[in-house]
């Protein structure tokens, strides 16, 4: 029947297991997630391991392909891979669903989209303690502390051209310098919006050493605010590390708020 979805094929099923599936089919999937007709769904690595980052990329891809809500999960089968690769056309109903979702996304400002990416990452931890192995550091190409890298990842996934692997940004002072000079689609703001970047000086030396995505003031503006931050404790402990979490930060330790224009 025209417009009906192709039958679900359970061959070559890839899903989260313990230990994780590791083979060439997973690597092929990871490459398709990065390079396909529908967008970039960053799997974090192309090492052939079906880990949480790859599974999350599959879920994102299914959403943007127009999959029905009941079928959006973290499992990859042959049907999903040939659809994503563009080897067969999307069912008519799925095209309509995809177009509706794309339309809603276009109505969201860039900073809203970046914040939504951050929300989806809350709760994710590095692969093993102190490894700094995360989808964000693998995307950037450096296994390092990732508070600034996490922000860069969120904006890159949201479609910003101001952030790129290996160069923009992992170091908060560079980001601040470009914002002060209004370079690279960055500017300073005294009235932050949800998704704007907060550059933090947690060492008290006047130099920003961390970054987070601003959410909202918790009380009187200019005092304390909520944010999403990378490389903190699992439940938002700012003295911890290794996870993405919602945190509370004080304005007094914030060097600047940065607005991303494109």
KEKOL-536446 format. One record per residue (C-alpha): x, y, z; residue in one letter. Coordinates in Angstrom, 3 decimals. Each point is the difference from the previous one (the first is absolute). Layout:
// KEKOL-536446
[tifi [X, Y, Z], "a"]
...
//
This chain:
// KEKOL-536446
[tifi [0.000, 0.000, 0.000], "x"]
[tifi [1.469, 3.439, -0.954], "x"]
[tifi [1.387, 1.905, 2.957], "x"]
[tifi [0.066, -3.018, 2.312], "x"]
[tifi [3.254, -0.498, 1.951], "x"]
[tifi [2.192, -2.881, -1.103], "x"]
[tifi [-0.259, -3.132, 2.135], "x"]
[tifi [2.141, -0.109, 3.126], "x"]
[tifi [3.027, -2.193, -0.603], "x"]
[tifi [1.646, -1.474, 3.065], "x"]
[tifi [3.150, -1.114, -1.801], "x"]
[tifi [3.390, 1.278, 1.158], "x"]
[tifi [-1.547, 1.565, 3.099], "x"]
[tifi [2.319, 2.305, 1.959], "x"]
[tifi [-0.917, 1.120, 3.493], "x"]
[tifi [1.534, 0.771, 3.381], "x"]
[tifi [1.337, -3.137, 1.660], "x"]
[tifi [2.504, -0.846, 2.714], "x"]
[tifi [2.691, -0.396, -1.134], "x"]
[tifi [-0.738, 2.257, -2.974], "x"]
[tifi [-0.205, -1.323, -3.551], "x"]
[tifi [3.267, 0.573, -1.828], "x"]
[tifi [0.284, -0.739, -3.727], "x"]
[tifi [0.347, 1.455, -3.482], "x"]
[tifi [-3.753, 0.468, -0.393], "x"]
[tifi [0.007, 2.409, 2.941], "x"]
[tifi [2.811, 2.013, -1.580], "x"]
[tifi [-1.923, 0.100, -3.279], "x"]
[tifi [-3.025, 1.331, 1.895], "x"]
[tifi [2.110, 2.640, 1.774], "x"]
[tifi [1.324, 1.237, -3.335], "x"]
[tifi [-3.519, 0.180, -1.445], "x"]
[tifi [-1.178, 1.953, 3.048], "x"]
[tifi [2.665, 2.595, -0.778], "x"]
[tifi [-0.469, 0.075, -3.782], "x"]
[tifi [-3.508, -0.447, -1.408], "x"]
[tifi [-2.604, 2.052, -1.927], "x"]
[tifi [-1.900, 1.057, 3.119], "x"]
[tifi [2.569, 1.615, 2.280], "x"]
[tifi [2.881, -0.744, 2.357], "x"]
[tifi [-0.895, -2.147, 2.993], "x"]
[tifi [3.281, -0.054, 1.907], "x"]
[tifi [0.723, -3.499, 1.434], "x"]
[tifi [3.054, 1.213, 1.911], "x"]
[tifi [2.338, -2.528, -1.601], "x"]
[tifi [0.373, -2.357, -2.950], "x"]
[tifi [1.742, -2.720, 1.987], "x"]
[tifi [-2.601, -2.690, -0.714], "x"]
[tifi [-1.356, -0.105, 3.561], "x"]
[tifi [-3.759, 0.370, 0.475], "x"]
[tifi [0.180, 2.198, 3.082], "x"]
[tifi [-2.375, 2.540, 1.552], "x"]
[tifi [1.177, 2.791, -2.296], "x"]
[tifi [-0.754, -2.078, -3.097], "x"]
[tifi [-3.361, -1.072, 1.392], "x"]
[tifi [-0.931, 3.626, 0.749], "x"]
[tifi [0.971, 0.981, -3.558], "x"]
[tifi [-2.302, -2.729, -1.331], "x"]
[tifi [-2.878, 1.379, 2.058], "x"]
[tifi [0.629, 3.535, -1.298], "x"]
[tifi [0.211, -1.249, -3.583], "x"]
[tifi [-3.298, -1.857, 0.292], "x"]
[tifi [-1.691, 3.142, 1.252], "x"]
[tifi [1.264, 2.103, -2.921], "x"]
[tifi [-0.771, -2.722, -2.539], "x"]
[tifi [-3.643, 0.326, 1.006], "x"]
[tifi [-0.375, -3.332, 1.801], "x"]
[tifi [-3.299, -0.378, 1.888], "x"]
[tifi [0.434, 0.818, 3.699], "x"]
[tifi [-0.699, -3.633, 0.936], "x"]
[tifi [3.005, -1.143, -2.030], "x"]
[tifi [2.582, 2.547, 1.136], "x"]
[tifi [2.477, -2.007, 2.060], "x"]
[tifi [3.723, -0.765, 0.184], "x"]
[tifi [-0.034, -3.164, -2.134], "x"]
[tifi [1.404, -0.158, -3.521], "x"]
[tifi [-1.187, -2.613, -2.519], "x"]
[tifi [0.556, -0.407, -3.730], "x"]
[tifi [-3.124, 2.018, -0.811], "x"]
[tifi [1.298, 2.982, 1.969], "x"]
[tifi [3.417, -0.095, -1.640], "x"]
[tifi [-1.277, -0.122, -3.587], "x"]
[tifi [-2.488, 2.795, 0.717], "x"]
[tifi [2.687, 2.172, 1.592], "x"]
[tifi [2.424, -0.655, -2.855], "x"]
[tifi [-2.641, 1.116, -2.498], "x"]
[tifi [-0.042, -3.366, -1.763], "x"]
[tifi [-3.811, -0.034, 0.167], "x"]
[tifi [-2.424, 2.892, 0.298], "x"]
[tifi [-1.693, 0.903, 3.245], "x"]
[tifi [-3.693, -0.931, 0.183], "x"]
[tifi [-2.311, 2.895, -0.871], "x"]
[tifi [-1.373, 0.230, 3.530], "x"]
[tifi [3.517, 0.158, 1.381], "x"]
[tifi [0.961, 2.794, -2.402], "x"]
[tifi [-2.946, 2.042, 1.275], "x"]
[tifi [1.037, -0.681, 3.601], "x"]
[tifi [3.615, 0.931, -0.772], "x"]
[tifi [-1.066, 3.246, -1.633], "x"]
[tifi [-2.170, 0.933, 2.977], "x"]
[tifi [2.882, -0.620, 2.384], "x"]
[tifi [2.415, 1.989, -2.150], "x"]
[tifi [-2.512, 2.843, -0.150], "x"]
[tifi [-0.305, 0.133, 3.760], "x"]
[tifi [3.792, -0.064, 0.367], "x"]
[tifi [0.442, 2.937, -2.392], "x"]
[tifi [-2.270, 2.087, 2.192], "x"]
[tifi [2.367, -0.534, 2.938], "x"]
[tifi [2.909, 2.385, 0.337], "x"]
[tifi [3.533, -1.415, -0.194], "x"]
[tifi [0.566, 0.364, 3.737], "x"]
[tifi [-3.274, -1.835, 0.730], "x"]
[tifi [1.096, -2.868, -2.214], "x"]
[tifi [3.412, -0.174, 1.695], "x"]
[tifi [-1.664, -0.088, 3.401], "x"]
[tifi [-2.252, -2.834, -1.163], "x"]
[tifi [3.086, -1.970, -1.033], "x"]
[tifi [1.404, 0.597, 3.495], "x"]
[tifi [-3.230, -1.198, 1.632], "x"]
[tifi [0.209, -3.246, -1.968], "x"]
[tifi [3.529, -0.573, 1.351], "x"]
[tifi [-0.799, 0.532, 3.711], "x"]
[tifi [1.002, -3.089, 1.949], "x"]
[tifi [2.645, -1.216, -2.439], "x"]
[tifi [3.341, -0.916, 1.584], "x"]
[tifi [3.473, -0.635, -1.329], "x"]
[tifi [0.575, -3.635, -0.977], "x"]
[tifi [2.173, -0.741, 3.036], "x"]
[tifi [1.145, 2.193, 2.898], "x"]
[tifi [2.630, 2.579, -1.001], "x"]
[tifi [0.052, -1.245, -3.610], "x"]
[tifi [-1.574, 3.208, -1.421], "x"]
[tifi [-1.327, -2.269, -2.747], "x"]
[tifi [-3.363, 1.481, -0.957], "x"]
[tifi [-1.890, 0.747, -3.239], "x"]
[tifi [1.166, 3.626, 0.396], "x"]
[tifi [3.710, -0.640, 0.379], "x"]
[tifi [-0.079, -2.630, -2.757], "x"]
[tifi [-1.770, 2.511, -2.249], "x"]
[tifi [2.587, 2.663, 0.822], "x"]
[tifi [2.909, -2.396, -0.355], "x"]
[tifi [1.582, 0.484, 3.424], "x"]
[tifi [-0.491, -2.019, 3.191], "x"]
[tifi [0.076, 2.910, 2.444], "x"]
[tifi [-2.141, 1.782, 2.591], "x"]
[tifi [-3.163, 0.813, -1.922], "x"]
[tifi [-2.077, 2.859, 1.489], "x"]
[tifi [0.780, 2.281, -2.967], "x"]
[tifi [0.131, -2.856, -2.521], "x"]
[tifi [-3.488, -1.055, 1.111], "x"]
[tifi [-1.375, 3.471, -0.763], "x"]
[tifi [1.729, -0.023, -3.384], "x"]
[tifi [-1.498, -3.408, -0.772], "x"]
[tifi [-3.527, 1.160, 0.878], "x"]
[tifi [0.211, 3.016, -2.284], "x"]
[tifi [1.584, -1.954, -2.838], "x"]
[tifi [-2.771, -2.589, 0.199], "x"]
[tifi [-2.545, 2.836, -0.020], "x"]
[tifi [1.409, 1.269, -3.302], "x"]
[tifi [2.388, 2.750, 1.084], "x"]
[tifi [3.020, 0.678, -2.227], "x"]
[tifi [1.886, 1.715, 2.829], "x"]
[tifi [1.131, -3.297, 1.526], "x"]
[tifi [2.076, -2.731, -1.644], "x"]
[tifi [1.944, -3.113, 1.051], "x"]
[tifi [3.634, 0.539, 0.823], "x"]
[tifi [-0.048, 3.791, 0.029], "x"]
[tifi [-3.108, 1.760, 1.369], "x"]
[tifi [-0.209, -0.260, 2.983], "x"]
[tifi [1.609, -1.926, 2.859], "x"]
[tifi [1.575, 2.940, 1.834], "x"]
[tifi [-2.255, 2.587, 1.644], "x"]
[tifi [2.371, 3.010, -0.352], "x"]
[tifi [0.050, -0.412, -3.793], "x"]
[tifi [-3.780, -0.053, -0.077], "x"]
[tifi [-0.137, 3.111, 2.186], "x"]
[tifi [2.508, 1.848, -2.176], "x"]
[tifi [-1.998, -0.658, -3.166], "x"]
[tifi [-3.233, 1.081, 1.719], "x"]
[tifi [1.588, 3.253, 1.226], "x"]
[tifi [1.052, 0.779, -3.571], "x"]
[tifi [-3.365, -1.169, -1.433], "x"]
[tifi [1.828, -2.522, -2.144], "x"]
[tifi [-1.233, -3.339, -1.289], "x"]
[tifi [-3.694, 0.801, 0.600], "x"]
[tifi [0.623, 0.470, 3.758], "x"]
[tifi [-0.804, 3.015, 2.163], "x"]
[tifi [-0.252, 0.912, 3.662], "x"]
[tifi [-3.387, 0.534, 1.609], "x"]
[tifi [-1.091, 1.358, 3.370], "x"]
[tifi [-3.474, -1.492, -0.349], "x"]
[tifi [0.492, -3.736, -0.657], "x"]
[tifi [-2.610, -2.137, -1.724], "x"]
[tifi [-0.518, -3.711, 0.519], "x"]
[tifi [2.825, -1.727, -1.864], "x"]
[tifi [2.456, 2.899, 0.215], "x"]
[tifi [3.441, -0.965, 1.279], "x"]
[tifi [1.201, 0.935, 3.477], "x"]
[tifi [3.790, 0.175, 0.360], "x"]
[tifi [1.061, -0.831, 3.539], "x"]
[tifi [3.025, 0.905, 2.098], "x"]
[tifi [-0.041, -2.746, 2.624], "x"]
[tifi [3.617, 0.608, 1.084], "x"]
[tifi [-0.438, 3.680, 0.851], "x"]
[tifi [2.832, 1.203, -2.232], "x"]
[tifi [-2.133, 2.020, -2.406], "x"]
[tifi [0.500, -2.454, -2.852], "x"]
[tifi [-2.914, -2.161, -1.177], "x"]
[tifi [0.697, -3.690, 0.389], "x"]
[tifi [-3.424, -1.565, -0.602], "x"]
[tifi [-3.209, 0.578, -1.943], "x"]
[tifi [-3.624, -1.047, 0.294], "x"]
[tifi [-3.304, 0.631, -1.760], "x"]
[tifi [-2.160, 2.532, 1.848], "x"]
[tifi [-3.581, -0.987, 0.787], "x"]
[tifi [-1.632, 2.591, 2.287], "x"]
[tifi [0.499, 2.065, 3.121], "x"]
[tifi [-1.156, -1.816, 3.133], "x"]
[tifi [-0.965, 3.187, 1.804], "x"]
[tifi [0.852, 3.627, -0.541], "x"]
[tifi [1.824, 0.430, -3.341], "x"]
[tifi [3.725, 0.459, 0.453], "x"]
[tifi [0.362, -2.309, 2.998], "x"]
[tifi [-0.277, -3.779, -0.548], "x"]
[tifi [-1.011, -1.900, -3.109], "x"]
[tifi [-0.640, -3.529, -1.211], "x"]
[tifi [1.995, -1.448, -2.880], "x"]
[tifi [1.055, -3.217, -1.701], "x"]
[tifi [3.689, -0.752, 0.281], "x"]
[tifi [2.397, -2.669, -1.166], "x"]
[tifi [2.689, -1.688, 2.096], "x"]
[tifi [-1.702, 0.410, 3.378], "x"]
[tifi [-1.271, -2.508, 2.538], "x"]
[tifi [-2.877, -2.253, -1.063], "x"]
[tifi [-2.625, 1.819, 2.087], "x"]
[tifi [1.309, 3.490, -0.676], "x"]
[tifi [2.815, 0.049, 2.552], "x"]
[tifi [2.214, 2.743, -1.439], "x"]
[tifi [2.994, -1.374, 1.904], "x"]
[tifi [-0.334, -3.324, -1.828], "x"]
[tifi [0.732, -0.940, -3.593], "x"]
[tifi [-0.744, -2.462, -2.778], "x"]
[tifi [-3.714, 0.625, -0.624], "x"]
[tifi [-2.490, 2.403, -1.555], "x"]
[tifi [-2.476, 1.408, 2.497], "x"]
[tifi [-2.195, 2.899, 0.966], "x"]
[tifi [1.870, 2.319, 2.360], "x"]
[tifi [-0.445, 3.213, 1.914], "x"]
[tifi [2.593, 2.721, -0.507], "x"]
[tifi [0.403, 3.430, 1.542], "x"]
[tifi [0.376, 3.133, -2.076], "x"]
[tifi [3.014, 1.075, 2.044], "x"]
[tifi [2.131, -2.798, -1.513], "x"]
[tifi [-1.203, 0.716, -3.542], "x"]
[tifi [2.474, 2.016, -2.076], "x"]
[tifi [-2.371, 0.564, -2.907], "x"]
[tifi [-3.081, -1.243, -1.810], "x"]
[tifi [0.478, -0.729, -3.672], "x"]
[tifi [-2.711, 0.086, -2.662], "x"]
[tifi [0.467, -2.155, -3.122], "x"]
[tifi [-1.519, 1.569, -3.104], "x"]
[tifi [0.720, -2.625, -2.617], "x"]
//
